[in-house]
Amino acid sequence: MDLTTTSTTSPTVEETNALPDKVRQYIHDLETRTSTEGKALAILELANERDALLRRVEELEREVALTGESKTWRLRLHWSRTLN
């Protein structure tokens, strides 16, 4: 394969396919996350935010359990996970 420079800044299909698998996967992931519609990135960000919120709820549950408060938090968390 000839790896001389081309007139464009974008690599050819052959050049991209010649890359190691890890590099091609990384490029694919970047393209997915930076799609023009941004849907993939939005989904990823929402999933991360959901996970962070669930961790916070679990922290609050532990605090409530230490103070002997109502078990309302646990019920809400259970139902929110069930509905999702």
Contacts in CASP RR format, 6 or more apart in sequence:
PFRMAT RR
TARGET T0000
AUTHOR 0000-0000-0000
METHOD contacts of the structure
MODEL  1
MDLTTTSTTSPTVEETNALPDKVRQYIHDLETRTSTEGKALAILELANER
DALLRRVEELEREVALTGESKTWRLRLHWSRTLN
1 14 0 8 1.000
1 15 0 8 1.000
1 18 0 8 1.000
3 15 0 8 1.000
3 18 0 8 1.000
6 12 0 8 1.000
16 24 0 8 1.000
16 27 0 8 1.000
17 24 0 8 1.000
19 27 0 8 1.000
32 40 0 8 1.000
33 40 0 8 1.000
33 41 0 8 1.000
33 44 0 8 1.000
34 41 0 8 1.000
35 41 0 8 1.000
54 77 0 8 1.000
54 81 0 8 1.000
57 73 0 8 1.000
57 76 0 8 1.000
57 77 0 8 1.000
58 77 0 8 1.000
60 73 0 8 1.000
61 73 0 8 1.000
61 74 0 8 1.000
61 77 0 8 1.000
64 70 0 8 1.000
64 71 0 8 1.000
64 73 0 8 1.000
END
